[in-house]
Amino acid sequence: MDDNRVATFEVVYGETRDRIAAYAARRCDSPQYTAHVVAETFTIAWRRVDELPPEQEARLWLYGVARPVRRRP
């Protein structure tokens, strides 16, 4: 596993997790579905870690990922 990829993900996760969770909580009907949306959003982020934009843009990118995730059945 590439240490740079892990470090990049850890930084983005640490800086954005609370905001993505708050975004999901405002839009989901239950804490369980909120947790699902957050987990799926960051799973996608991990799979696409090489595509993550730098710094603050990463948060916006993650909102863009979370939005369709929360609409899935």
C-alpha positions in Angstrom: 0.0 0.0 0.0 1.4 3.4 -1.0 2.1 5.5 2.1 1.4 8.7 0.2 -2.1 7.5 -0.7 -2.8 6.5 2.9 -1.5 9.9 4.2 -3.6 11.8 1.7 -6.7 10.0 2.7 -6.0 10.3 6.4 -5.6 14.1 6.1 -8.7 14.5 4.0 -10.7 12.3 6.3 -9.6 14.1 9.4 -10.3 17.5 7.9 -13.7 16.7 6.4 -15.4 13.9 8.3 -17.4 16.1 10.6 -18.7 18.3 7.9 -19.6 15.4 5.6 -21.4 13.8 8.6 -23.3 17.0 9.4 -24.2 17.3 5.7 -25.6 13.8 5.7 -27.3 14.2 9.1 -29.3 17.2 7.8 -30.5 15.2 4.8 -31.1 11.7 6.1 -34.0 10.3 8.1 -32.1 8.2 10.6 -28.7 8.0 12.2 -28.1 4.6 10.6 -28.7 6.0 7.1 -26.4 9.0 8.0 -23.7 6.6 9.0 -24.2 4.6 5.8 -23.9 7.8 3.6 -20.7 8.9 5.4 -19.2 5.4 5.2 -20.0 5.0 1.5 -18.7 8.5 0.7 -15.4 7.9 2.3 -15.2 4.4 0.7 -15.5 6.1 -2.7 -13.0 8.7 -1.6 -10.5 5.9 -0.7 -11.0 4.1 -4.0 -10.5 7.4 -5.9 -7.8 8.9 -3.6 -5.6 9.7 -6.6 -8.4 11.9 -7.9 -8.9 13.9 -4.7 -8.4 17.6 -5.3 -6.1 19.6 -3.0 -7.0 21.0 0.4 -10.4 22.8 0.6 -11.5 21.6 -2.8 -11.5 18.1 -1.4 -14.4 19.0 0.9 -16.5 20.2 -2.1 -15.6 17.1 -4.0 -16.8 15.0 -1.1 -20.1 16.8 -1.0 -20.5 16.0 -4.7 -19.9 12.3 -3.8 -22.2 12.3 -0.8 -25.1 13.9 -2.7 -25.9 10.9 -5.0 -24.9 8.4 -2.3 -27.7 9.6 -0.1 -30.3 9.3 -2.9 -29.6 5.6 -3.6 -32.2 3.2 -2.3 
